[in-house]
Amino acid sequence: MGTERSLSRELVDLSFTLMEIIKQEFKVAPGDDAPTLTQCKVLMMIRGGVCHVGKLSDAFGISQPAASLMVDAMVKDGLIRKVPLPEDRRQIRLQLTPRATSSIEAIHKRAFRRIDRRLAGLSETKKKSLARQLRELSRLVAESGPSA
């Protein structure tokens, strides 16, 4: 492997750096009603299509009752709505409230600005090239699936 770091190592290290930038935005989130980092992870999963308590429990590695308690607290906080499915009212779908969507967007907007400031020294050509390459990497990783 030599002295060069592998691309996979670079990507993992970059993901940790980016997560730290995003976590910093939670520390400066205005107001006491801003979601916690864990709540934001739940909200992002729901936004990304994980809409059932069972899938949340699997993703977090916790029991379904523990996930239900977490969801119930977020419902009480006005971040999530529980919506019965019309075809089977025993099944509950989780949805973000407008407040949750607004909070996530505000946190992301601040994180994007922080990252943009760090990338300001790159030329537009270099930024476009990197963006193209990142889209290609995202496509490749998505095609492989999480367990590949």
C-alpha positions as CSV (number, residue, x, y, z in Angstrom):
1,M,0.0,0.0,0.0
2,G,3.0,2.3,0.4
3,T,2.9,5.7,2.1
4,E,-0.2,6.9,0.2
5,R,-3.5,6.7,2.1
6,S,-6.2,4.7,0.4
7,L,-9.2,6.5,-1.0
8,S,-11.5,4.6,1.4
9,R,-9.5,5.9,4.3
10,E,-9.6,9.5,2.9
11,L,-13.4,9.2,2.5
12,V,-13.9,7.9,6.0
13,D,-11.7,10.6,7.5
14,L,-13.6,13.2,5.5
15,S,-16.9,11.9,6.7
16,F,-15.8,12.3,10.3
17,T,-14.6,15.8,9.7
18,L,-17.9,16.8,8.0
19,M,-19.9,15.3,10.9
20,E,-17.9,17.4,13.3
21,I,-18.7,20.5,11.4
22,I,-22.4,19.5,11.4
23,K,-22.3,18.7,15.1
24,Q,-20.8,22.2,15.8
25,E,-24.0,23.6,14.3
26,F,-26.1,21.9,17.0
27,K,-24.0,23.6,19.6
28,V,-24.9,27.0,18.2
29,A,-28.5,26.2,17.2
30,P,-30.6,29.1,18.4
31,G,-33.2,28.4,21.1
32,D,-33.7,25.6,23.6
33,D,-36.2,23.9,21.3
34,A,-33.6,23.0,18.7
35,P,-33.4,19.2,18.2
36,T,-30.5,17.3,19.8
37,L,-28.0,15.5,17.6
38,T,-29.7,12.2,18.2
39,Q,-33.1,13.7,17.4
40,C,-31.7,15.1,14.2
41,K,-30.4,11.7,13.2
42,V,-33.9,10.3,13.7
43,L,-35.4,13.2,11.7
44,M,-32.9,12.7,8.9
45,M,-33.7,9.0,8.8
46,I,-37.4,9.8,8.6
47,R,-36.8,12.4,5.9
48,G,-34.7,9.8,4.0
49,G,-37.5,7.2,4.1
50,V,-37.2,5.3,7.4
51,C,-40.8,5.8,8.4
52,H,-41.5,3.0,11.0
53,V,-40.4,2.6,14.6
54,G,-39.1,-1.0,13.8
55,K,-36.7,0.4,11.2
56,L,-35.5,3.1,13.6
57,S,-34.9,0.5,16.3
58,D,-32.8,-1.6,13.8
59,A,-30.9,1.4,12.7
60,F,-30.0,2.6,16.2
61,G,-29.4,-0.9,17.5
62,I,-32.0,-0.5,20.3
63,S,-35.2,-2.4,21.2
64,Q,-38.5,-1.5,19.6
65,P,-39.9,-0.3,23.0
66,A,-36.9,2.0,23.4
67,A,-37.4,3.3,19.9
68,S,-41.1,3.8,20.6
69,L,-40.2,5.9,23.8
70,M,-37.8,8.0,21.7
71,V,-40.4,8.6,19.0
72,D,-43.1,9.4,21.6
73,A,-40.9,12.0,23.2
74,M,-40.3,13.5,19.8
75,V,-44.0,13.6,19.1
76,K,-44.5,15.4,22.4
77,D,-41.8,17.9,21.4
78,G,-43.6,18.6,18.1
79,L,-40.9,17.1,15.9
80,I,-42.7,14.0,14.5
81,R,-46.3,13.0,13.7
82,K,-47.6,9.5,13.9
83,V,-49.9,8.9,10.9
84,P,-51.9,5.6,10.7
85,L,-51.7,3.9,7.3
86,P,-55.1,4.0,5.5
87,E,-54.8,0.3,4.5
88,D,-53.9,-0.9,8.0
89,R,-54.6,1.6,10.8
90,R,-52.5,-0.6,13.2
91,Q,-49.5,0.4,11.2
92,I,-48.0,3.8,11.9
93,R,-46.0,5.9,9.6
94,L,-43.7,8.6,11.0
95,Q,-43.6,12.1,9.4
96,L,-41.7,15.2,10.1
97,T,-43.6,18.3,11.4
98,P,-43.0,21.6,9.7
99,R,-41.0,22.6,12.8
100,A,-38.7,19.6,12.4
101,T,-38.2,20.3,8.7
102,S,-37.4,24.0,9.4
103,S,-34.9,23.1,12.2
104,I,-33.1,20.6,9.9
105,E,-32.9,23.1,7.1
106,A,-31.6,25.8,9.3
107,I,-28.8,23.6,10.8
108,H,-27.9,22.3,7.3
109,K,-27.8,25.9,5.9
110,R,-25.3,26.9,8.6
111,A,-23.2,23.8,8.1
112,F,-23.2,24.4,4.3
113,R,-22.0,28.0,4.9
114,R,-19.3,26.8,7.2
115,I,-18.1,24.2,4.6
116,D,-18.4,26.7,1.8
117,R,-16.1,29.1,3.7
118,R,-13.5,26.3,3.9
119,L,-13.7,25.7,0.2
120,A,-13.5,29.3,-0.8
121,G,-9.9,29.0,-1.9
122,L,-10.8,26.5,-4.7
123,S,-11.4,27.7,-8.2
124,E,-14.9,27.2,-9.6
125,T,-13.5,24.7,-12.1
126,K,-12.0,22.7,-9.2
127,K,-15.2,22.9,-7.3
128,K,-17.2,21.6,-10.3
129,S,-14.8,18.8,-10.8
130,L,-14.9,17.7,-7.2
131,A,-18.7,17.9,-7.2
132,R,-18.8,15.7,-10.3
133,Q,-16.4,13.2,-8.7
134,L,-18.4,13.1,-5.4
135,R,-21.6,12.4,-7.3
136,E,-19.8,9.5,-9.0
137,L,-18.6,8.2,-5.7
138,S,-22.1,8.5,-4.2
139,R,-23.5,6.6,-7.1
140,L,-21.0,3.8,-6.8
141,V,-21.5,3.5,-3.1
142,A,-25.3,3.6,-3.4
143,E,-25.2,0.9,-6.1
144,S,-23.1,-1.4,-3.9
145,G,-25.5,-1.1,-1.0
146,P,-24.6,-0.8,2.7
147,S,-23.2,-4.3,3.2
148,A,-21.0,-4.6,0.1
